[in-house]
Amino acid sequence: MSTTALPKYITDKLQALRDARAAHDKNYQALTDVVTGIARCHQQKKDTEVQSQEAESQWRTLFRKLRGEMTPELQAQHHSR
């Protein structure tokens, strides 16, 4: 069985295809990293908002329990928010 080499214009086109595929893969990975980063930021924002709401609720509950008296502990919690 004999093998014949592909014409130069075909090998050039195949190399161009390989180069384009490699560039696409690199761009796709960069885009995936950006999307992952955005999703992580959204999750961190949600977590922070939940923690803030919980702290607010706890502070208000303690404030009501003390009938509006501002203790040093309450003041510290209020200033740390």
N, CA, C and O atoms as CSV, one atom per row, in Angstrom:
chain,resi,resn,atom,element,x,y,z
A,1,MET,N,N,0.846,-1.166,0.000
A,1,MET,CA,C,0.000,0.000,0.000
A,1,MET,C,C,0.894,1.233,0.000
A,1,MET,O,O,1.783,1.357,0.843
A,2,SER,N,N,0.670,2.119,-0.914
A,2,SER,CA,C,1.505,3.311,-1.002
A,2,SER,C,C,0.775,4.492,-0.374
A,2,SER,O,O,-0.451,4.585,-0.419
A,3,THR,N,N,1.549,5.375,0.202
A,3,THR,CA,C,0.958,6.574,0.791
A,3,THR,C,C,1.389,7.770,-0.028
A,3,THR,O,O,2.512,7.840,-0.529
A,4,THR,N,N,0.492,8.685,-0.147
A,4,THR,CA,C,0.814,9.908,-0.878
A,4,THR,C,C,0.672,11.077,0.079
A,4,THR,O,O,-0.208,11.095,0.938
A,5,ALA,N,N,1.538,12.032,-0.082
A,5,ALA,CA,C,1.496,13.218,0.769
A,5,ALA,C,C,0.367,14.126,0.304
A,5,ALA,O,O,0.037,14.197,-0.880
A,6,LEU,N,N,-0.201,14.805,1.263
A,6,LEU,CA,C,-1.259,15.761,0.927
A,6,LEU,C,C,-0.641,16.974,0.248
A,6,LEU,O,O,0.497,17.342,0.537
A,7,PRO,N,N,-1.381,17.581,-0.639
A,7,PRO,CA,C,-0.868,18.802,-1.270
A,7,PRO,C,C,-0.599,19.891,-0.225
A,7,PRO,O,O,-1.233,19.931,0.830
A,8,LYS,N,N,0.338,20.756,-0.539
A,8,LYS,CA,C,0.756,21.800,0.398
A,8,LYS,C,C,-0.406,22.696,0.796
A,8,LYS,O,O,-0.505,23.068,1.965
A,9,TYR,N,N,-1.280,23.055,-0.120
A,9,TYR,CA,C,-2.376,23.964,0.234
A,9,TYR,C,C,-3.316,23.319,1.255
A,9,TYR,O,O,-3.924,24.017,2.066
A,10,ILE,N,N,-3.436,21.985,1.217
A,10,ILE,CA,C,-4.288,21.299,2.196
A,10,ILE,C,C,-3.592,21.257,3.556
A,10,ILE,O,O,-4.221,21.502,4.586
A,11,THR,N,N,-2.309,20.948,3.559
A,11,THR,CA,C,-1.599,20.930,4.849
A,11,THR,C,C,-1.564,22.325,5.468
A,11,THR,O,O,-1.631,22.464,6.689
A,12,ASP,N,N,-1.459,23.361,4.629
A,12,ASP,CA,C,-1.495,24.735,5.146
A,12,ASP,C,C,-2.854,25.042,5.774
A,12,ASP,O,O,-2.929,25.658,6.837
A,13,LYS,N,N,-3.913,24.613,5.116
A,13,LYS,CA,C,-5.268,24.838,5.645
A,13,LYS,C,C,-5.490,24.045,6.936
A,13,LYS,O,O,-6.126,24.539,7.867
A,14,LEU,N,N,-4.968,22.821,6.991
A,14,LEU,CA,C,-5.090,22.026,8.216
A,14,LEU,C,C,-4.345,22.686,9.376
A,14,LEU,O,O,-4.829,22.698,10.508
A,15,GLN,N,N,-3.170,23.232,9.085
A,15,GLN,CA,C,-2.415,23.921,10.134
A,15,GLN,C,C,-3.160,25.175,10.593
A,15,GLN,O,O,-3.193,25.484,11.784
A,16,ALA,N,N,-3.751,25.888,9.648
A,16,ALA,CA,C,-4.534,27.074,10.010
A,16,ALA,C,C,-5.728,26.677,10.885
A,16,ALA,O,O,-6.076,27.384,11.831
A,17,LEU,N,N,-6.344,25.552,10.562
A,17,LEU,CA,C,-7.460,25.052,11.369
A,17,LEU,C,C,-6.993,24.700,12.779
A,17,LEU,O,O,-7.657,25.039,13.757
A,18,ARG,N,N,-5.858,24.023,12.883
A,18,ARG,CA,C,-5.322,23.673,14.207
A,18,ARG,C,C,-5.008,24.928,15.020
A,18,ARG,O,O,-5.293,24.990,16.216
A,19,ASP,N,N,-4.418,25.926,14.362
A,19,ASP,CA,C,-4.090,27.176,15.051
A,19,ASP,C,C,-5.355,27.890,15.527
A,19,ASP,O,O,-5.409,28.397,16.648
A,20,ALA,N,N,-6.364,27.923,14.667
A,20,ALA,CA,C,-7.628,28.567,15.035
A,20,ALA,C,C,-8.299,27.822,16.186
A,20,ALA,O,O,-8.856,28.443,17.091
A,21,ARG,N,N,-8.245,26.505,16.150
A,21,ARG,CA,C,-8.838,25.702,17.229
A,21,ARG,C,C,-8.116,25.964,18.553
A,21,ARG,O,O,-8.758,26.083,19.596
A,22,ALA,N,N,-6.799,26.053,18.513
A,22,ALA,CA,C,-6.025,26.326,19.730
A,22,ALA,C,C,-6.359,27.713,20.282
A,22,ALA,O,O,-6.496,27.887,21.493
A,23,ALA,N,N,-6.488,28.696,19.392
A,23,ALA,CA,C,-6.853,30.046,19.833
A,23,ALA,C,C,-8.256,30.057,20.430
A,23,ALA,O,O,-8.503,30.713,21.441
A,24,HIS,N,N,-9.156,29.336,19.808
A,24,HIS,CA,C,-10.529,29.249,20.315
A,24,HIS,C,C,-10.552,28.595,21.697
A,24,HIS,O,O,-11.233,29.078,22.601
A,25,ASP,N,N,-9.822,27.514,21.860
A,25,ASP,CA,C,-9.772,26.832,23.155
A,25,ASP,C,C,-9.234,27.755,24.244
A,25,ASP,O,O,-9.736,27.755,25.368
A,26,LYS,N,N,-8.218,28.538,23.910
A,26,LYS,CA,C,-7.649,29.485,24.870
A,26,LYS,C,C,-8.684,30.546,25.245
A,26,LYS,O,O,-8.849,30.863,26.423
A,27,ASN,N,N,-9.379,31.093,24.252
A,27,ASN,CA,C,-10.413,32.100,24.515
A,27,ASN,C,C,-11.570,31.517,25.312
A,27,ASN,O,O,-12.117,32.178,26.194
A,28,TYR,N,N,-11.940,30.291,25.006
A,28,TYR,CA,C,-13.036,29.630,25.716
A,28,TYR,C,C,-12.679,29.440,27.187
A,28,TYR,O,O,-13.513,29.653,28.067
A,29,GLN,N,N,-11.437,29.041,27.449
A,29,GLN,CA,C,-11.003,28.852,28.835
A,29,GLN,C,C,-11.017,30.182,29.584
A,29,GLN,O,O,-11.429,30.238,30.743
A,30,ALA,N,N,-10.567,31.254,28.928
A,30,ALA,CA,C,-10.579,32.572,29.563
A,30,ALA,C,C,-12.011,33.003,29.869
A,30,ALA,O,O,-12.282,33.537,30.945
A,31,LEU,N,N,-12.923,32.776,28.936
A,31,LEU,CA,C,-14.324,33.125,29.151
A,31,LEU,C,C,-14.923,32.302,30.284
A,31,LEU,O,O,-15.676,32.827,31.105
A,32,THR,N,N,-14.595,31.032,30.331
A,32,THR,CA,C,-15.083,30.168,31.408
A,32,THR,C,C,-14.582,30.666,32.761
A,32,THR,O,O,-15.331,30.660,33.738
A,33,ASP,N,N,-13.333,31.094,32.824
A,33,ASP,CA,C,-12.787,31.633,34.071
A,33,ASP,C,C,-13.531,32.899,34.497
A,33,ASP,O,O,-13.808,33.088,35.682
A,34,VAL,N,N,-13.852,33.756,33.543
A,34,VAL,CA,C,-14.592,34.984,33.847
A,34,VAL,C,C,-15.988,34.655,34.364
A,34,VAL,O,O,-16.431,35.223,35.362
A,35,VAL,N,N,-16.674,33.754,33.698
A,35,VAL,CA,C,-18.030,33.370,34.114
A,35,VAL,C,C,-18.004,32.753,35.509
A,35,VAL,O,O,-18.878,33.035,36.329
A,36,THR,N,N,-17.020,31.927,35.778
A,36,THR,CA,C,-16.881,31.322,37.104
A,36,THR,C,C,-16.630,32.393,38.163
A,36,THR,O,O,-17.198,32.336,39.253
A,37,GLY,N,N,-15.795,33.350,37.850
A,37,GLY,CA,C,-15.517,34.450,38.776
A,37,GLY,C,C,-16.754,35.282,39.066
A,37,GLY,O,O,-16.989,35.672,40.210
A,38,ILE,N,N,-17.540,35.551,38.042
A,38,ILE,CA,C,-18.774,36.318,38.222
A,38,ILE,C,C,-19.748,35.548,39.101
A,38,ILE,O,O,-20.367,36.126,39.994
A,39,ALA,N,N,-19.888,34.266,38.859
A,39,ALA,CA,C,-20.793,33.440,39.674
A,39,ALA,C,C,-20.333,33.417,41.127
A,39,ALA,O,O,-21.154,33.488,42.042
A,40,ARG,N,N,-19.029,33.318,41.340
A,40,ARG,CA,C,-18.495,33.320,42.707
A,40,ARG,C,C,-18.779,34.662,43.394
A,40,ARG,O,O,-19.137,34.687,44.571
A,41,CYS,N,N,-18.625,35.763,42.675
A,41,CYS,CA,C,-18.906,37.089,43.243
A,41,CYS,C,C,-20.381,37.231,43.604
A,41,CYS,O,O,-20.715,37.776,44.656
A,42,HIS,N,N,-21.260,36.745,42.740
A,42,HIS,CA,C,-22.695,36.799,43.041
A,42,HIS,C,C,-23.013,35.995,44.298
A,42,HIS,O,O,-23.800,36.435,45.136
A,43,GLN,N,N,-22.410,34.829,44.429
A,43,GLN,CA,C,-22.660,34.001,45.611
A,43,GLN,C,C,-22.125,34.676,46.871
A,43,GLN,O,O,-22.784,34.657,47.911
A,44,GLN,N,N,-20.946,35.267,46.786
A,44,GLN,CA,C,-20.388,35.969,47.941
A,44,GLN,C,C,-21.269,37.145,48.335
A,44,GLN,O,O,-21.463,37.408,49.522
A,45,LYS,N,N,-21.802,37.852,47.349
A,45,LYS,CA,C,-22.691,38.981,47.632
A,45,LYS,C,C,-23.948,38.497,48.346
A,45,LYS,O,O,-24.376,39.101,49.330
A,46,LYS,N,N,-24.540,37.410,47.854
A,46,LYS,CA,C,-25.736,36.863,48.500
A,46,LYS,C,C,-25.437,36.440,49.929
A,46,LYS,O,O,-26.215,36.724,50.840
A,47,ASP,N,N,-24.306,35.758,50.128
A,47,ASP,CA,C,-23.933,35.314,51.469
A,47,ASP,C,C,-23.746,36.502,52.412
A,47,ASP,O,O,-24.179,36.461,53.564
A,48,THR,N,N,-23.104,37.552,51.922
A,48,THR,CA,C,-22.885,38.744,52.734
A,48,THR,C,C,-24.203,39.416,53.085
A,48,THR,O,O,-24.386,39.869,54.215
A,49,GLU,N,N,-25.123,39.486,52.129
A,49,GLU,CA,C,-26.427,40.086,52.400
A,49,GLU,C,C,-27.190,39.291,53.452
A,49,GLU,O,O,-27.828,39.873,54.329
A,50,VAL,N,N,-27.128,37.970,53.370
A,50,VAL,CA,C,-27.807,37.124,54.359
A,50,VAL,C,C,-27.192,37.341,55.737
A,50,VAL,O,O,-27.916,37.480,56.723
A,51,GLN,N,N,-25.868,37.370,55.813
A,51,GLN,CA,C,-25.207,37.595,57.097
A,51,GLN,C,C,-25.573,38.958,57.671
A,51,GLN,O,O,-25.787,39.089,58.876
A,52,SER,N,N,-25.644,39.962,56.820
A,52,SER,CA,C,-26.008,41.305,57.264
A,52,SER,C,C,-27.428,41.333,57.806
A,52,SER,O,O,-27.689,41.945,58.842
A,53,GLN,N,N,-28.342,40.677,57.112
A,53,GLN,CA,C,-29.727,40.631,57.575
A,53,GLN,C,C,-29.838,39.883,58.896
A,53,GLN,O,O,-30.604,40.284,59.772
A,54,GLU,N,N,-29.086,38.805,59.045
A,54,GLU,CA,C,-29.106,38.053,60.303
A,54,GLU,C,C,-28.562,38.898,61.447
A,54,GLU,O,O,-29.125,38.897,62.542
A,55,ALA,N,N,-27.473,39.618,61.201
A,55,ALA,CA,C,-26.894,40.473,62.236
A,55,ALA,C,C,-27.870,41.583,62.612
A,55,ALA,O,O,-28.020,41.910,63.789
A,56,GLU,N,N,-28.527,42.155,61.621
A,56,GLU,CA,C,-29.519,43.208,61.869
A,56,GLU,C,C,-30.656,42.666,62.721
A,56,GLU,O,O,-31.095,43.317,63.668
A,57,SER,N,N,-31.124,41.485,62.384
A,57,SER,CA,C,-32.221,40.868,63.122
A,57,SER,C,C,-31.810,40.570,64.562
A,57,SER,O,O,-32.571,40.826,65.495
A,58,GLN,N,N,-30.617,40.034,64.738
A,58,GLN,CA,C,-30.137,39.728,66.085
A,58,GLN,C,C,-29.990,41.002,66.909
A,58,GLN,O,O,-30.344,41.028,68.087
A,59,TRP,N,N,-29.465,42.064,66.287
A,59,TRP,CA,C,-29.276,43.324,66.989
A,59,TRP,C,C,-30.621,43.895,67.416
A,59,TRP,O,O,-30.779,44.329,68.557
A,60,ARG,N,N,-31.580,43.896,66.516
A,60,ARG,CA,C,-32.910,44.427,66.846
A,60,ARG,C,C,-33.582,43.607,67.947
A,60,ARG,O,O,-34.221,44.161,68.841
A,61,THR,N,N,-33.433,42.293,67.874
A,61,THR,CA,C,-34.028,41.433,68.905
A,61,THR,C,C,-33.430,41.748,70.274
A,61,THR,O,O,-34.159,41.877,71.257
A,62,LEU,N,N,-32.122,41.871,70.337
A,62,LEU,CA,C,-31.463,42.193,71.601
A,62,LEU,C,C,-31.852,43.591,72.077
A,62,LEU,O,O,-32.064,43.799,73.272
A,63,PHE,N,N,-31.949,44.543,71.163
A,63,PHE,CA,C,-32.344,45.912,71.504
A,63,PHE,C,C,-33.746,45.930,72.111
A,63,PHE,O,O,-33.992,46.613,73.105
A,64,ARG,N,N,-34.648,45.185,71.514
A,64,ARG,CA,C,-36.016,45.117,72.039
A,64,ARG,C,C,-36.053,44.405,73.388
A,64,ARG,O,O,-36.791,44.798,74.292
A,65,LYS,N,N,-35.252,43.361,73.510
A,65,LYS,CA,C,-35.204,42.611,74.765
A,65,LYS,C,C,-34.734,43.510,75.911
A,65,LYS,O,O,-35.208,43.392,77.041
A,66,LEU,N,N,-33.801,44.402,75.605
A,66,LEU,CA,C,-33.286,45.328,76.618
A,66,LEU,C,C,-34.149,46.585,76.732
A,66,LEU,O,O,-33.788,47.526,77.439
A,67,ARG,N,N,-35.273,46.599,76.046
A,67,ARG,CA,C,-36.239,47.709,76.068
A,67,ARG,C,C,-35.598,49.038,75.665
A,67,ARG,O,O,-35.847,50.080,76.271
A,68,GLY,N,N,-34.787,48.972,74.652
A,68,GLY,CA,C,-34.218,50.185,74.079
A,68,GLY,C,C,-32.982,50.706,74.774
A,68,GLY,O,O,-32.477,51.768,74.408
A,69,GLU,N,N,-32.486,50.004,75.749
A,69,GLU,CA,C,-31.284,50.466,76.451
A,69,GLU,C,C,-30.057,50.150,75.604
A,69,GLU,O,O,-29.854,49.014,75.177
A,70,MET,N,N,-29.251,51.167,75.373
A,70,MET,CA,C,-28.042,50.988,74.566
A,70,MET,C,C,-26.873,50.620,75.473
A,70,MET,O,O,-26.264,51.483,76.105
A,71,THR,N,N,-26.579,49.360,75.525
A,71,THR,CA,C,-25.438,48.885,76.308
A,71,THR,C,C,-24.170,49.028,75.472
A,71,THR,O,O,-24.247,49.163,74.251
A,72,PRO,N,N,-23.016,49.001,76.110
A,72,PRO,CA,C,-21.766,49.059,75.333
A,72,PRO,C,C,-21.677,47.937,74.290
A,72,PRO,O,O,-21.138,48.137,73.201
A,73,GLU,N,N,-22.207,46.761,74.632
A,73,GLU,CA,C,-22.205,45.640,73.681
A,73,GLU,C,C,-23.044,45.972,72.449
A,73,GLU,O,O,-22.627,45.723,71.318
A,74,LEU,N,N,-24.231,46.535,72.679
A,74,LEU,CA,C,-25.093,46.913,71.549
A,74,LEU,C,C,-24.441,48.005,70.710
A,74,LEU,O,O,-24.502,47.968,69.481
A,75,GLN,N,N,-23.824,48.967,71.367
A,75,GLN,CA,C,-23.156,50.039,70.627
A,75,GLN,C,C,-22.022,49.476,69.766
A,75,GLN,O,O,-21.840,49.883,68.619
A,76,ALA,N,N,-21.272,48.547,70.331
A,76,ALA,CA,C,-20.170,47.942,69.573
A,76,ALA,C,C,-20.704,47.174,68.370
A,76,ALA,O,O,-20.145,47.260,67.277
A,77,GLN,N,N,-21.788,46.421,68.572
A,77,GLN,CA,C,-22.389,45.686,67.453
A,77,GLN,C,C,-22.911,46.648,66.394
A,77,GLN,O,O,-22.762,46.410,65.195
A,78,HIS,N,N,-23.522,47.734,66.850
A,78,HIS,CA,C,-24.090,48.706,65.908
A,78,HIS,C,C,-22.985,49.366,65.080
A,78,HIS,O,O,-23.139,49.559,63.874
A,79,HIS,N,N,-21.883,49.706,65.725
A,79,HIS,CA,C,-20.781,50.361,65.011
A,79,HIS,C,C,-20.019,49.397,64.101
A,79,HIS,O,O,-19.422,49.818,63.111
A,80,SER,N,N,-20.041,48.113,64.436
A,80,SER,CA,C,-19.312,47.149,63.609
A,80,SER,C,C,-20.064,46.791,62.333
A,80,SER,O,O,-19.481,46.210,61.418
A,81,ARG,N,N,-21.347,47.127,62.260
A,81,ARG,CA,C,-22.126,46.802,61.065
A,81,ARG,C,C,-21.830,47.780,60.013
A,81,ARG,O,O,-22.381,47.693,58.915
